[in-house]
Amino acid sequence: MATSKYKSKSNSSSKLKYPLPSEQVSSYYFNLTPVMFDKFMEIRTLIYELSESDERIGEIEECLKWAEPSFLTPKTKSGSTIRIGKVDDSEFALYFNCKTTIAKEIAIEFPELNCDGRRALYLKTNQKLSKTKLIVCLKKALLYHKRKSMQG
């Protein structure tokens, strides 16, 4: 049984549009359930697509922070780190720096989402992700410093 699960994930990884950056990051993803793996890959792809479509974001660096996949904008420094992590088998979260206003903005703009207003947006693996809302949330983080400097 474990072999078939692994096999389907390795087939999935060979179809990834954006290759995994390291063995450590890969091993995190490949220890997820297949459903959660698919959700993480969906969000990961959105992050990379946003970076390609908006030069203000620039190149994405993907690494582990607090033992979870994290996305940074090292060249442009436009964004605040986005971390994605498993909460339990049915829930995962997008974590934002608690010293930013990102989670608070998401909680105000999308009260229907499960956002604590401080640092995390919680998502269920059995619910379809709203791509439109997710893009707005991800852009809030990926362009956080650009937005802040425009306001100041």
Secondary structure, DSSP 8 states (H G I E B T S, - for coil): -HHHHHHHHHHHHHT-SS----HHHHHHHHTS-HHHHHHHHHHHHHHHHHHHH-TTT---EEEEETTEEEEE-TTT--S--EEEEEEETTEEEEEE-TTSSHHHHHHHH-TTSEE-SSSEEEEETTS---HHHHHHHHHHHHTHHHHHHHH-
